[in-house]
Amino acid sequence: MADETDIGIGARLRTLRTARGMTLDRLARECGLTRGYLSLVERGLKTPSIAALLRLTEALGSEVGALFNGRHGAAPDYVLYRHEMDPTGPVRGVIPLAPERHGKAMEPFIVRPTGTAVQQATHAGEELIVVLRGEVLIRLGAEDMVLHAGDSLYFNASIQHSIRRIGAAPAELLVVVGRAGAGEG
């Protein structure tokens, strides 16, 4: 039997979906993704974007961290990430910073974008991007913005957006996604 660290994001998604008694069709309707795409993700043939992960987990009443580590125990009071840990996440170039923490109002990630243009995404909530190193091109709606190390962008994540690295030098971003409705009361 495989260790839970060997189980991929697709298998965790399938487990979470079936535990909620949801069909692929229902999940597809509730998160706005296609049944075929979800099937490919569950079989490990497609890697979902952060936006897709957020939409999936919202539809499932869960958090992104459940898909990364599969643990559902008591939430720690804090989560410490040290750069030397540098895990390889199930989503290439994306490192979740607090997957063990449940009930988060925000989802923080380190993102290492490639130079390849990615499909524009949308999701509920707000997003903060801080460029830690390198240069990136961010398309927000119809506007292209070049951000350099130290620059940041805060925006409504329902606006279509995409990120790609500019040039050959590696880029690294801190991306914090605030869930819709977080902090409202």
C-alpha positions in Angstrom: 0.0 0.0 0.0 1.3 3.5 -0.9 2.4 5.9 1.8 0.1 9.0 1.9 3.0 11.1 0.7 3.1 9.0 -2.5 -0.6 9.7 -3.3 -1.0 12.3 -6.0 -3.3 15.3 -6.0 -5.7 13.6 -8.4 -6.2 10.6 -6.0 -6.8 13.0 -3.1 -9.3 14.9 -5.2 -11.2 11.7 -6.1 -11.1 10.6 -2.4 -12.5 14.0 -1.3 -15.1 14.1 -4.0 -16.4 10.6 -3.3 -16.4 11.2 0.5 -18.7 14.1 -0.2 -20.9 11.9 -2.3 -20.4 14.0 -5.5 -20.2 12.7 -9.0 -17.8 14.2 -11.5 -20.7 15.8 -13.3 -21.9 17.6 -10.2 -18.4 18.7 -9.2 -17.9 20.0 -12.8 -21.1 22.0 -12.6 -20.4 23.5 -9.1 -16.8 24.6 -9.9 -17.3 25.6 -13.6 -14.7 23.1 -15.0 -15.5 20.3 -17.5 -16.0 16.7 -16.5 -13.3 15.6 -18.9 -10.8 18.0 -17.3 -11.7 16.7 -13.8 -11.3 13.1 -14.9 -7.8 13.9 -16.3 -6.9 15.6 -13.0 -8.1 12.6 -10.9 -6.2 10.2 -13.0 -3.0 12.2 -12.7 -2.9 13.1 -16.4 -3.5 16.8 -16.0 -2.0 19.2 -13.4 -4.5 21.8 -12.1 -3.7 25.5 -11.8 -3.9 27.3 -8.5 -7.2 28.9 -9.7 -8.6 25.4 -10.5 -7.5 24.1 -7.1 -9.3 27.0 -5.4 -12.5 26.4 -7.4 -12.4 22.7 -6.8 -11.9 22.9 -3.0 -14.5 25.6 -2.6 -17.0 23.4 -4.4 -16.0 20.5 -2.1 -16.2 22.6 1.0 -12.5 22.0 1.7 -9.1 23.7 1.5 -6.2 23.5 -1.0 -4.0 22.0 1.7 -6.1 18.8 1.8 -5.1 18.1 -1.8 -1.4 18.7 -1.1 -0.9 16.7 2.1 -4.1 14.7 2.6 -4.1 15.2 6.4 -7.2 16.1 8.2 -6.1 16.1 11.9 -6.2 19.0 14.4 -5.0 22.3 13.0 -1.7 23.5 14.3 -1.6 27.0 15.9 1.1 27.9 13.3 2.9 26.5 10.3 6.6 27.2 9.9 8.1 26.8 6.4 11.9 27.0 6.1 13.4 27.6 2.6 15.7 24.6 2.9 12.6 22.3 3.0 11.8 23.4 -0.5 9.3 20.7 -1.3 8.3 19.6 -4.7 4.6 20.0 -4.7 2.2 18.1 -6.9 1.6 21.2 -8.9 4.8 22.0 -10.8 6.4 25.3 -9.7 3.9 25.8 -6.8 4.8 25.3 -3.1 1.9 25.7 -0.6 3.2 27.5 2.5 0.6 26.3 5.0 -1.2 23.2 3.8 -1.5 21.8 7.3 -3.4 24.8 8.6 -7.2 24.5 8.4 -9.7 27.3 8.5 -7.4 29.7 6.7 -8.7 33.1 5.5 -5.9 33.0 2.8 -3.9 30.5 0.8 -0.2 31.4 0.6 2.1 29.9 -2.1 5.6 30.3 -3.5 5.2 30.2 -7.3 8.1 29.7 -9.7 6.6 30.6 -13.1 7.9 29.3 -16.4 8.4 31.4 -19.5 5.5 29.7 -21.2 2.3 31.7 -21.3 -0.4 30.0 -19.1 -4.1 30.0 -19.7 -5.8 33.0 -18.0 -7.6 32.0 -14.8 -10.3 33.4 -12.6 -11.4 32.5 -9.1 -13.3 34.0 -6.2 -11.6 36.2 -3.7 -8.6 38.6 -3.9 -5.0 38.0 -4.7 -1.7 39.5 -3.8 1.4 38.8 -5.8 4.9 39.9 -4.6 7.8 39.4 -6.9 10.7 38.0 -4.8 13.2 37.7 -7.6 13.3 37.9 -11.4 10.8 39.5 -13.7 7.3 38.5 -14.7 4.6 39.5 -17.1 1.2 39.6 -15.5 -1.9 39.9 -17.7 -4.8 41.3 -15.7 -7.9 41.5 -17.9 -6.6 43.1 -21.2 -3.7 44.8 -19.5 -0.1 43.5 -19.5 2.2 44.6 -16.6 5.9 43.8 -16.1 6.8 43.4 -12.5 10.3 43.3 -11.1 11.8 42.0 -7.8 10.2 44.0 -5.0 7.0 44.9 -7.0 3.6 43.8 -5.9 0.1 43.6 -7.3 -3.2 43.3 -5.4 -6.4 42.6 -7.3 -9.8 41.1 -7.5 -9.2 37.5 -8.6 -12.4 37.3 -10.6 -10.6 39.3 -13.2 -8.9 37.0 -15.7 -5.2 36.8 -15.0 -2.1 34.9 -15.9 1.6 35.0 -15.0 4.7 34.1 -16.9 8.4 34.6 -16.4 10.3 37.1 -18.6 13.8 36.1 -19.7 15.9 33.2 -18.8 16.6 34.1 -15.1 14.4 32.3 -12.6 11.5 34.2 -11.1 9.9 33.5 -7.7 6.7 35.0 -6.3 4.8 35.0 -3.1 1.2 34.6 -4.1 -1.5 35.0 -1.4 -5.1 34.2 -2.3 -7.8 35.5 0.0 -10.9 33.4 -0.1 -14.2 35.1 -0.9 -16.1 35.9 2.2 -13.1 35.6 4.5 -13.1 38.1 7.2 -16.8 39.0 6.7 -18.9 38.9 9.7 
